[in-house]
Amino acid sequence: MKILVINCGSSSLKYQLIDMDGEKVLCKGLCERIGMESSMITHEANGTKATTPAIFPTHTEAFAEVVKKMTTGAGKCINDVSEIDAIGHRVVHGGEKFKSSCLITDEVINTLRELSPLAPLHNPAGILGIEAARKVFGNIPMVAVFDTAFHSTMPPKAYMYAIPYEYYEKYGVRRYGFHGTSHRYVSGRMAELLGEMPHRLITCHLGNGSSLAAIKDGKVVDTSMGFTPLDGIIMGTRCGSIDPSIVSYIANLENLHERGMNRLLNNESGLLGVSGVSSDFRDVLEAAENGNERAQLAADMLEYQLVKLIGSYAAALGGVDAILFTGGIGENAMGLREQVMHDLAYLGVTADLAANNSRGEEVRISGADSKVEVWVVPTNEEIMIARDTAELIK
Ligand code: AMP
């Protein structure tokens, strides 16, 4: 069975074709700058990788180009689209309606449209992707896999905000949590690696966007992203948790309205805003090493907030049996992991520094005498989407 996994942004389309027999990636790629000038496609297959210019007025032309790349030339990996059994779409927001992945029907698309106000930056792009895929691929069954779904087990005391209850009822204002597909994949992998699901697990997905999840017996009980992905820990350009009155305070002083404030908090804050150097953690670390104090502060804030959040989730779980790191930062930033393990000594964490000296590998980094298992588990959201899709079309 061959599954095409799609992740659509408003101007981008990421894809991966997976042969479920052995879960082998046949090709993957990215269409960028859709609807803009100088759009391009990067396609990787058969050991070749090439970026070529292309004209993509909309996602439909981008999908047509993906088909061309998959069926012709050096990156050819199938003879015809009829070899694709199903398409799995990453959808950011499932609201309270979608608690697990589902087959896409007209009714599902309508419900996604209704949910768009909850994720105005993300869900409309997902819908665009689904509709364009329908145009290009015809009747191939399609499945939606939601970023929010894995967090739907949170109890109300964790997902409610202490604002008047009517705003939950009228507008759905509550914590939803995101990155659910990643937290689900790595927690499942943790269970495989340890032989059973840890009773109390904290998963740390640290990348451009970052979130933590507190997971009890395989079910999320709390997570750090909230009503939107802006909440929680400091991220590349997102501020994470701040005192909400800062919003109206700065808005008044700087004469910024909704759009301006959203840009400030989503695109100009986080590691970038504090360091003034970059949103990319590698750049921040390099600048800090070269003596840039604000870059050092940004890196320190990330480490501090991480330790603080892990501590609060350990409290929420009544202790912790395993902690795992994933995402670009979690999988690669050895120094950050070492510092976090050092600061968690009070929980009985000890580190295996030799094991921690690795990047992007599945490895236990806690010491043999550690009371808590600490692991690095590279995430794989695509395989999770492909598995759900295969399961649902069976
Ligand atoms: P992601 O969004 O999961 O792709 O993660 C991107 C983040 O991972 C960026 O902030 C990168 O700087 C960070 N990253 C990648 N490699 C490293 C590395 N070797 N050391 C520190 N951070 C890294």
Residues whose N, C-alpha, C, O or C-beta is under 5 A from the ligand:
A	BS01	AMP	L206 G207 N208 G209 S279 D280 F281 R282 G327 G328 I329 N332 A333
